[in-house]
Amino acid sequence: MQLTDIPSEMRELIGNVKQITIPRQGHTSSVTILHTSSHSYVIKKTEHELYNEWLADEYKALKHLEETALPVSTAHSFFADQNARWLLMDYMEGVTLRRFLIDNSDQKQRDKAIASFGRCLKQLHECSCPMDWQHKHTEHTWLDTMISKAEYNLANFAVDGNAGLLTYLKENRPGWVEPTLIHGDFTTDNVLVRDGQITGVIDWAGAAYGDPRYDVALAIRPKASAFEEERDKDVFYDAYGKRRLTDEEYRYFEQGIYNFF
C-alpha cells in the first residue's frame, strides 16, 4: 500500500508520515502501519464483498467499545469507495499471543501470558454490551443469525463448511446460556502481548451480544506451541474462572460454526 493509495480524508487526519511498516499480513485485509513524529496508526484495507462487510462491522464495534475498559484500539475514520473499504485506527504495541508462545519456552512466562489471556476473556464477557446489540436479538438469537449467515456464506463464498455440516448445526443446537458481549474471533492471533500481559485485542468484526462459548472454543483451539497440551487449557480456565466447555460444545462451535466464517 502506497501513501498515494490512501483516501485523502485519512491522509489529512494522519499528517506527515515519517515511516511506513508492513507487518505480517492476514488473509482478509492488507495492513499498513504509519508512523508520524508523535503517533502511530494502522490502516486496514479490504477489497472483497464479504471482507468489506467485516471491516465495516469492525469499525462499528470499535466505536461502541471505545468507552469501555477493554484494551481496544481507537478507530478514527472509515472510508468506502466502489470496491474497497478503509479503516484508520491507532497502532497498538505488542506481539500476538501465538507468536509469543512459539518464541517462548519458559513455562512460567507461558503460564503468565495464558493466564492473562483467560482473564482478558473474563473481563470481555463481563463487560456491558451496547443496548442496540442486545435489541438485535429480541426475536432471533445470535445463533439464529450465525446459522443464517453460515447458509449465505456457503452459497456465495468459499468456506470450509459444507451442506451436511450446516444441517447438523441446525438440528443439534447446544443448550441455551446467558448471552454476553463476545469478540467473535478470540484466537491467539487476535490478542497482543507485552511483558507477558495481554495489552490489546484486535479484529473485532465478529463482536456481538452472543454465546460466550464461541469465544472460549476459539481461544483454546490447538495451534503450534499453543494449547497443544492440557496444561495450557488448565491455566486458561483457572484464570477465566468459568466452567469448561464440554467436548460437544467445543466441536459445535470450533469445528462447526467457525468453518463457515
C-alpha positions in Angstrom: 0.0 0.0 0.0 1.4 3.4 -1.0 0.6 6.7 0.7 -1.0 7.9 -2.5 -3.4 5.0 -2.4 -4.9 6.1 1.0 -8.0 8.3 0.7 -7.2 12.0 1.1 -9.5 12.3 4.1 -7.4 9.8 6.0 -4.1 11.3 4.9 -5.2 14.7 6.3 -6.0 13.1 9.7 -2.7 11.3 9.8 -0.4 14.2 8.9 3.2 13.9 7.9 4.3 10.3 7.7 7.9 9.6 8.8 8.0 5.8 8.4 5.8 3.0 6.9 5.9 -0.5 8.3 4.4 -3.5 6.6 3.6 -6.2 9.3 2.8 -9.9 8.7 -0.4 -9.9 6.6 -3.6 -11.8 7.4 -6.0 -13.4 4.9 -8.8 -10.9 4.8 -7.2 -7.4 4.6 -4.0 -5.6 3.8 -2.5 -3.8 6.8 0.0 -0.9 6.9 1.5 0.9 10.0 2.1 4.6 9.5 4.4 6.4 11.9 4.4 10.2 12.3 6.7 12.2 14.7 4.2 11.8 17.5 1.9 8.9 16.7 1.5 5.6 15.0 -1.6 4.4 13.1 -2.8 1.3 11.4 -4.7 1.3 8.2 -6.7 -1.8 7.1 -7.9 -2.2 3.6 -10.3 -4.8 2.1 -11.3 -5.5 -1.5 -13.8 -8.3 -1.3 -17.6 -8.2 -0.7 -17.5 -10.3 2.5 -14.4 -8.8 3.9 -15.6 -5.3 3.2 -18.7 -6.1 5.3 -16.5 -7.4 8.1 -14.3 -4.2 8.1 -17.4 -2.0 8.4 -18.6 -4.2 11.3 -15.2 -3.8 13.0 -15.4 -0.1 12.7 -18.9 0.0 14.3 -17.7 -2.4 17.1 -14.7 -0.2 17.9 -16.8 2.9 18.1 -19.1 1.1 20.5 -16.3 -0.2 22.7 -14.0 2.8 22.9 -15.6 4.0 26.2 -15.2 0.6 27.9 -12.1 -0.6 29.9 -11.3 -3.2 27.3 -7.9 -2.9 25.6 -9.1 -1.9 22.1 -7.7 0.5 19.5 -9.3 3.9 18.9 -10.9 4.0 15.5 -10.5 7.4 13.8 -12.1 7.0 10.3 -13.8 4.6 7.9 -14.0 5.2 4.2 -15.8 3.3 1.4 -15.3 3.6 -2.3 -16.7 1.4 -5.1 -14.6 -1.7 -4.4 -12.7 -1.1 -1.2 -13.1 -0.2 2.4 -10.5 1.5 4.6 -10.3 1.7 8.4 -7.9 4.0 10.2 -7.1 3.4 13.9 -4.4 3.7 16.5 -1.5 1.3 16.4 -1.2 -1.0 19.5 2.2 -2.3 20.7 2.8 -6.0 21.2 3.2 -9.3 19.5 0.4 -11.8 19.1 0.0 -14.4 21.8 0.5 -17.1 19.3 3.9 -15.6 18.3 4.8 -15.1 22.0 4.1 -18.8 22.7 6.0 -20.0 19.7 9.1 -18.0 20.7 8.9 -18.6 24.4 9.7 -22.0 26.0 9.9 -20.7 29.6 7.0 -22.3 31.3 6.4 -19.6 33.9 6.3 -16.9 31.2 4.0 -19.1 29.1 1.7 -19.6 32.0 1.7 -15.9 32.8 0.6 -15.0 29.3 -2.0 -17.7 29.0 -3.5 -16.7 32.4 -3.6 -13.1 31.2 -5.4 -14.4 28.1 -8.0 -16.1 30.3 -8.5 -13.0 32.5 -8.9 -10.8 29.4 -11.7 -13.0 28.1 -13.4 -13.0 31.5 -13.3 -9.2 31.5 -14.7 -9.1 28.0 -17.6 -11.4 28.8 -18.4 -9.4 31.9 -18.3 -6.1 30.1 -21.6 -4.3 29.4 -22.9 -4.8 25.9 -24.3 -1.9 23.9 -28.1 -1.9 24.1 -28.7 -1.8 20.3 -26.7 -5.1 20.0 -28.9 -6.7 22.6 -32.1 -5.4 20.8 -31.0 -7.2 17.6 -31.8 -10.5 19.3 -35.3 -9.7 20.6 -36.7 -12.1 18.0 -33.7 -14.1 16.8 -30.8 -15.3 18.9 -27.2 -14.8 18.0 -27.0 -18.5 16.9 -30.0 -18.0 14.6 -28.1 -15.1 13.0 -24.9 -17.1 12.7 -26.6 -20.1 11.1 -28.4 -17.8 8.7 -25.0 -16.1 7.8 -23.4 -19.6 7.5 -26.0 -20.6 5.0 -25.5 -17.4 3.0 -21.7 -17.8 3.1 -21.9 -21.4 2.0 -24.0 -20.4 -1.0 -21.9 -17.4 -2.0 -18.3 -17.8 -0.8 -15.6 -20.4 -0.4 -15.8 -21.7 3.1 -14.5 -24.8 4.9 -18.0 -25.9 5.9 -20.4 -28.0 3.8 -24.1 -28.6 3.5 -24.0 -31.7 5.7 -22.3 -29.8 8.5 -24.8 -27.0 8.2 -27.7 -29.4 8.6 -26.0 -30.9 11.6 -25.6 -27.4 13.2 -29.3 -26.6 12.6 -30.5 -29.9 14.1 -28.1 -30.2 17.1 -28.0 -26.8 18.8 -26.4 -26.7 22.2 -28.3 -25.8 25.3 -29.1 -22.1 26.0 -26.7 -20.0 28.0 -26.9 -16.3 29.0 -25.7 -14.1 26.2 -22.8 -11.7 26.8 -20.6 -9.4 24.9 -18.4 -11.6 22.7 -15.5 -10.9 20.5 -16.4 -13.5 17.8 -12.8 -14.4 16.8 -11.0 -14.6 20.1 -8.0 -16.6 19.0 -4.3 -16.4 20.0 -3.7 -14.4 16.8 -6.1 -11.7 17.8 -4.6 -10.6 21.2 -1.4 -8.7 21.7 1.2 -9.4 24.5 3.8 -7.2 26.1 5.8 -8.4 29.1 3.6 -11.5 29.5 0.4 -9.5 29.7 -2.4 -9.0 27.2 -2.3 -5.4 26.1 -4.6 -5.4 23.1 -7.5 -7.2 21.5 -7.8 -6.7 17.7 -10.1 -7.8 14.8 -13.5 -7.0 16.2 -15.6 -7.7 13.1 -17.5 -10.6 14.8 -18.3 -8.7 18.0 -21.9 -9.2 19.2 -24.3 -10.0 22.0 -23.9 -13.7 21.7 -22.8 -17.1 23.1 -19.6 -16.8 25.2 -18.9 -20.5 24.4 -17.9 -19.5 20.9 -15.1 -17.2 22.2 -13.9 -19.9 24.6 -13.8 -22.6 21.9 -11.7 -20.4 19.6 -9.5 -19.3 22.4 -8.4 -22.9 23.3 -8.2 -24.3 19.8 -4.8 -26.0 19.4 -2.1 -24.3 17.3 1.6 -24.9 17.1 3.1 -24.3 20.6 -0.3 -23.2 21.9 -3.0 -25.3 23.6 -1.5 -28.5 22.3 -1.0 -29.6 25.9 -3.8 -29.9 28.5 -1.7 -27.7 30.9 -2.4 -24.7 28.7 -6.1 -25.2 29.0 -5.9 -25.7 32.7 -4.1 -22.4 33.1 -6.6 -20.6 30.8 -9.7 -22.0 32.6 -8.3 -21.2 36.1 -7.9 -17.6 35.0 -11.1 -17.4 33.1 -13.0 -18.6 36.2 -16.0 -20.1 34.5 -17.0 -23.6 33.6 -15.2 -25.6 30.9 -16.8 -26.4 27.6 -17.9 -29.9 27.1 -16.3 -31.8 24.2 -19.7 -31.5 22.3 -19.8 -27.7 22.8 -16.2 -27.3 21.7 -16.9 -29.3 18.5 -20.1 -27.5 17.8 -18.5 -24.1 17.8 -14.9 -24.6 16.7 -15.3 -27.5 14.3 -18.8 -26.4 13.3 -19.9 -22.7 13.2 -16.3 -21.4 12.7 -16.0 -23.4 9.5 -18.4 -21.0 7.7 -16.6 -17.8 8.6 
